[in-house]
Amino acid sequence: MKEGIVDGLRKLGLTEYEAKVYATLVGMGEATAREVHELCGVPRTRIYDILRDLEKKGFVEFVQGSPTYYRAVEPDIVMERLRSELVASIDRSAKDLKSLSLEAHGASPVWCIRSEWAIKNRIKDFLDKTERELTIFCRSPDLLREYQAALKRIEVLKIKVDRTEKFEDLGFAVVAMKEGSKRFFQDTVIDGVSYSIDGLMISDDRSSIVIGTIGGEKLAIIIKLPIVALLQKAIWEAMV
């Protein structure tokens, strides 16, 4: 029996023995418990329990008799049922999670996100929640290119960059920073750790997100403090 078949069935929630028994029955069509045991190698002492469990899970049907014969439910029928149950479970869980109202004791207004997937999703959410104005200080064209569609939907978009020629192909109106401002975006090393900032976004003067790397690791810092966002914007606008 191919290991890939057993591994695939295990990912659907079956045990190794259950996966072997079901796959064996699919191949045999119809068989007694003894025949299944002899072909798939599952211990004889376990075969009846496993067949009963598979029947309860909807993978196996049986015809009572002496001996009892078992057959596998058609794989297409099983997979379609599992797909429907999974989708329903995902929808239900998403709805239940959204309805949760937990009491947060001093929830932090500053969050640090590290995984690539989480950073991309957080930036997308940050842009989607921008109601009117977004100010961006950027040195990475790839950062703007990644979210080009979302950025073009924003009513008031102000983009300030280190070198305008790097951003010419993006179709955004950009303004160059002054030399004095650029140094704040230059790569630096502090106590042996390298720091690099790709960009800073300020949304509606309420929140901000800094995207960069620390020690070679991708990082995003979200700050949901209006006073900090206002200060960041005032400082940078004065320097550009």
C-alpha positions as CSV (number, residue, x, y, z in Angstrom):
1,M,0.0,0.0,0.0
2,K,1.3,3.4,-0.9
3,E,2.4,5.5,2.1
4,G,1.0,8.6,0.5
5,I,-2.5,7.2,0.6
6,V,-2.3,6.4,4.3
7,D,-0.7,9.8,5.1
8,G,-3.4,11.6,3.2
9,L,-6.2,9.8,5.1
10,R,-4.5,10.5,8.4
11,K,-4.6,14.2,7.6
12,L,-8.3,13.8,7.2
13,G,-8.6,12.6,10.8
14,L,-8.1,8.8,10.5
15,T,-5.6,6.8,12.6
16,E,-3.0,4.9,10.8
17,Y,-4.9,1.6,11.2
18,E,-8.1,3.2,10.1
19,A,-6.5,4.6,7.0
20,K,-5.0,1.2,6.1
21,V,-8.3,-0.6,6.6
22,Y,-10.3,1.9,4.6
23,A,-7.8,2.0,1.8
24,T,-7.8,-1.8,1.7
25,L,-11.5,-2.0,1.5
26,V,-11.6,0.5,-1.3
27,G,-9.2,-1.8,-3.2
28,M,-11.0,-5.0,-2.4
29,G,-14.6,-3.7,-2.8
30,E,-16.1,-6.1,-0.3
31,A,-14.4,-8.3,2.3
32,T,-14.7,-10.0,5.7
33,A,-12.8,-8.7,8.7
34,R,-10.4,-11.6,8.4
35,E,-9.7,-10.9,4.8
36,V,-9.0,-7.2,5.5
37,H,-6.7,-8.2,8.4
38,E,-4.7,-10.6,6.2
39,L,-4.3,-8.1,3.4
40,C,-3.5,-4.8,5.3
41,G,-1.6,-6.2,8.2
42,V,-3.7,-4.5,11.0
43,P,-3.6,-6.8,14.1
44,R,-6.5,-9.2,14.3
45,T,-7.3,-8.1,17.8
46,R,-8.0,-4.6,16.6
47,I,-9.7,-5.2,13.2
48,Y,-13.3,-5.4,14.5
49,D,-13.0,-2.2,16.6
50,I,-11.4,-0.3,13.7
51,L,-14.2,-1.4,11.3
52,R,-16.8,-0.3,13.8
53,D,-15.1,3.1,14.2
54,L,-14.9,3.5,10.5
55,E,-18.6,2.7,10.2
56,K,-19.5,5.3,12.8
57,K,-17.4,7.9,10.9
58,G,-19.2,7.1,7.6
59,F,-16.3,5.4,5.8
60,V,-17.5,1.8,5.9
61,E,-20.8,0.0,5.4
62,F,-21.5,-3.6,6.4
63,V,-23.9,-6.5,5.7
64,Q,-24.7,-8.5,8.9
65,G,-24.3,-12.2,8.4
66,S,-22.0,-15.1,9.1
67,P,-19.5,-13.9,8.2
68,T,-20.2,-10.2,8.2
69,Y,-19.1,-8.5,5.0
70,Y,-17.7,-4.9,4.9
71,R,-17.3,-2.5,2.0
72,A,-15.9,1.0,1.7
73,V,-18.2,3.9,1.1
74,E,-17.3,5.5,-2.3
75,P,-14.3,7.8,-1.8
76,D,-16.0,10.6,-3.8
77,I,-19.0,10.5,-1.4
78,V,-16.7,10.5,1.6
79,M,-14.5,13.3,0.4
80,E,-17.5,15.5,-0.5
81,R,-19.0,15.0,2.9
82,L,-15.7,15.8,4.6
83,R,-15.3,18.9,2.5
84,S,-18.8,20.1,3.4
85,E,-18.2,19.5,7.1
86,L,-14.8,21.3,7.0
87,V,-16.2,24.3,5.3
88,A,-19.2,24.4,7.7
89,S,-16.8,24.1,10.6
90,I,-14.6,26.9,9.3
91,D,-17.6,29.2,8.8
92,R,-18.9,28.4,12.3
93,S,-15.6,28.9,14.0
94,A,-15.0,32.2,12.2
95,K,-18.5,33.4,13.3
96,D,-18.0,32.3,16.9
97,L,-14.6,33.9,17.1
98,K,-15.9,37.2,15.8
99,S,-18.6,37.2,18.4
100,L,-16.3,36.8,21.3
101,S,-16.1,39.7,23.7
102,L,-13.3,39.0,26.1
103,E,-12.4,41.4,28.9
104,A,-9.0,42.8,28.2
105,H,-7.0,44.0,31.1
106,G,-4.7,46.8,29.9
107,A,-4.5,45.6,26.3
108,S,-1.2,46.8,24.9
109,P,-1.4,49.5,22.2
110,V,1.9,48.2,20.8
111,W,2.2,45.0,18.9
112,C,5.2,43.3,17.4
113,I,4.6,40.9,14.4
114,R,7.3,38.6,13.2
115,S,6.2,36.0,10.7
116,E,6.0,36.9,7.0
117,W,2.5,35.7,6.6
118,A,1.3,37.6,9.7
119,I,3.0,40.8,8.6
120,K,1.4,40.7,5.2
121,N,-2.0,40.2,6.7
122,R,-1.6,42.9,9.3
123,I,-0.5,45.4,6.7
124,K,-3.5,44.5,4.5
125,D,-5.8,44.9,7.5
126,F,-4.1,48.2,8.4
127,L,-4.7,49.6,4.9
128,D,-8.3,48.3,4.7
129,K,-9.1,50.1,7.9
130,T,-7.7,53.5,6.7
131,E,-10.7,55.7,6.3
132,R,-9.3,58.7,4.5
133,E,-5.6,59.6,4.8
134,L,-2.4,57.6,4.8
135,T,1.1,59.0,5.1
136,I,4.0,56.8,4.0
137,F,7.7,57.2,4.5
138,C,9.3,54.5,2.4
139,R,12.7,53.2,1.0
140,S,11.4,49.9,-0.4
141,P,9.6,50.0,-3.8
142,D,8.6,46.3,-3.2
143,L,6.6,47.4,-0.1
144,L,4.4,49.7,-2.2
145,R,4.2,47.3,-5.1
146,E,2.9,44.5,-2.8
147,Y,-0.1,46.6,-1.7
148,Q,-0.5,48.8,-4.9
149,A,-4.2,48.0,-5.3
150,A,-5.1,48.7,-1.7
151,L,-3.1,52.0,-1.7
152,K,-4.8,53.3,-4.9
153,R,-8.2,53.1,-3.1
154,I,-7.1,55.5,-0.3
155,E,-8.6,59.0,-0.7
156,V,-5.6,61.0,0.5
157,L,-2.2,59.3,-0.1
158,K,1.1,61.0,0.8
159,I,4.2,59.2,0.0
160,K,7.7,60.3,0.9
161,V,10.7,58.3,-0.3
162,D,14.5,58.3,-0.1
163,R,15.1,58.2,-3.8
164,T,12.3,59.0,-6.2
165,E,13.8,57.2,-9.2
166,K,13.3,53.9,-7.5
167,F,9.5,54.4,-7.4
168,E,8.9,55.8,-10.9
169,D,7.3,52.6,-12.3
170,L,4.6,52.4,-9.6
171,G,2.4,55.2,-10.7
172,F,2.3,57.0,-7.4
173,A,3.0,60.7,-6.8
174,V,6.0,60.6,-4.5
175,V,8.1,63.3,-2.8
176,A,11.8,63.0,-2.0
177,M,12.9,63.3,1.6
178,K,15.6,65.8,2.4
179,E,19.1,64.6,3.2
180,G,18.6,65.2,6.9
181,S,15.6,62.8,6.9
182,K,17.2,60.0,5.0
183,R,19.6,59.2,7.8
184,F,16.7,58.0,10.0
185,F,16.0,55.3,7.4
186,Q,19.6,54.2,6.9
187,D,20.7,50.7,8.0
188,T,22.4,50.8,11.4
189,V,24.0,48.4,13.9
190,I,23.3,48.8,17.7
191,D,25.0,46.6,20.2
192,G,25.9,44.2,17.4
193,V,22.4,43.9,16.1
194,S,21.5,45.2,12.6
195,Y,18.4,47.3,12.1
196,S,16.8,48.2,8.8
197,I,13.5,50.1,8.2
198,D,11.6,49.6,4.9
199,G,8.8,51.9,5.7
200,L,6.5,53.7,8.1
201,M,2.8,54.1,7.5
202,I,0.5,56.5,9.5
203,S,-3.2,55.9,9.2
204,D,-5.8,58.7,9.8
205,D,-3.5,60.3,12.4
206,R,-4.6,57.4,14.7
207,S,-2.2,54.5,14.3
208,S,1.0,53.6,12.6
209,I,3.0,50.6,11.5
210,V,6.8,50.3,11.0
211,I,8.1,47.6,8.7
212,G,11.7,46.5,8.7
213,T,14.2,43.9,9.9
214,I,16.1,43.3,13.1
215,G,19.1,41.0,13.0
216,G,18.0,39.8,9.6
217,E,14.5,38.9,10.8
218,K,11.4,40.5,9.2
219,L,9.4,42.6,11.7
220,A,6.4,44.9,11.9
221,I,5.5,47.1,14.9
222,I,2.0,48.3,15.1
223,I,1.3,51.3,17.4
224,K,-2.3,52.2,18.1
225,L,-1.7,55.4,20.0
226,P,-3.1,58.6,18.3
227,I,-0.6,60.8,20.1
228,V,2.3,58.8,18.8
229,A,0.9,58.8,15.2
230,L,0.5,62.6,15.4
231,L,4.0,63.1,16.7
232,Q,5.4,60.8,14.1
233,K,3.6,62.7,11.3
234,A,4.5,66.2,12.7
235,I,8.2,65.3,13.0
236,W,8.6,63.8,9.6
237,E,6.6,66.4,7.8
238,A,8.8,69.1,9.4
239,M,11.9,67.3,8.2
240,V,10.8,66.7,4.6
